[in-house]
Amino acid sequence: MTTDAVLSARISRNAPTRYAIALLATVLALLARLALSPLLGDYVPYITLFPAVVFSAWYCGVGPSILSFVFALLGAQYLFIPPVHSLRIVNTAQLGGALVFLLVSSTLIAMAEAGRRINETLRKAQGELEDRVQQRTAELDAANRSLRELSARLLQLQDEERRRIARELHDSVGQMLAALTMNLSAVQADIERLSKTATALADSEALVQEMSKEIRTISHLLHPPLLDEAGLSSALHWYVEGFAQRSNIQVDLQFPDDFGRLSQELETAVFRIVQESLTNVHRHSDSPVAKIRLVRSDKDVRVEVEDRGKGIPADKQYKIASTGQPGVGIRGMRERVRQLGGNLEISSNGNGTLIVARLPLASTSSTAAA
């Protein structure tokens, strides 16, 4: 039905074309009946003319179908009905045949016109539906773009907040603790003769120093100053050394000497991917070792973090690979990599887990554009 509607719509665009096609169909029908004349004689003179009228009514419209009917009636009367080559009706049978042809043709024209109107209505409804679908699709694309931009902005704000907290901890609390340490040292020197008090003060001073050390560690973990000042290489070596000491996991960091500097956004993303991956190794894998490998090419940066632990269970791998709910850390890594135009792959078996992130060097995230 769709093909018929399309053909009818194409033919109906030009009125002269519709009339010409109707006449052509009628001529072909008359020629076909003329070819059958040796077999049929003057019997059923309208047998090949009904299809021409139906075709004209269905594809060309009411006017061309009426013209086809009149032309077919005159042609049959002139060519096939005795007396041949004359338009005279000599008996009642010929008149009855013409009236039957008229009645049947009128019925066919009316039915075809009704069908054409229905098809036209359906075609318009289909067009409106397609327009609405395109409009809804465009709205959905716009909503998805807004959501991606919001996600990118949230990640950017998270990094900025980490930098701010790290600075506040270092500049304010760290300085006050340093002053308190000096005061306690002075008090300890004045009352050194009191052994119990001196011991308590020494313990307090040690606690304050340990607290200051922990605050500096937390500040650096939130956002290591080395990442901005010395670059990714220094920040990763510092973090890996501290992680190995705290977790008793032997970490092998393979960082090329000629790696060079990246943009601030790329270096932050690589550092967070390594940080989150090592955290997952410590929490979940029970692996005694971990390997980190960074490779830089002309087009992208490849980050690999591999362990030799118990791996990820099959059901959890399915959730991570599908649209389910993986861990917050994995979602954060995926979102960072996706915002930079890269991809993240996680493969695991009973002998360990491999995380591979590819980040294009020429990418510019939507947050940078904002």
Secondary structure, 3 states (H helix, E strand, C coil): CHHHHHHHHHHCCCHHHHHHHHHHHHHHHHHHHHHCHHHHCCCCCCCCHHHHHHHHHHHCCHHHHHHHHHHHHHHHHHHCCCCCCCCCCCCHHHHHHHHHHHHHHHHHHHHHHHHHHHHHHHHHHHHHHHHHHHHHHHHHHHHHHHHHHHHHHHHHHHHHHHHHHHHHHHHHHHHHHHHHHHHHHHHHHHCCCCHHHHHHHHHHHHHHHHHHHHHHHHHHHHCCHHHHHCCHHHHHHHHHHHHHHHHCCEEEEECCCCCCCCCHHHHHHHHHHHHHHHHHHHHHHCCCEEEEEEEECCCEEEEEEEECCCCCCHHHHHHHHCCCCCCHHHHHHHHHHHHCCCEEEEEEECCEEEEEEEEECCCCCHHHHC
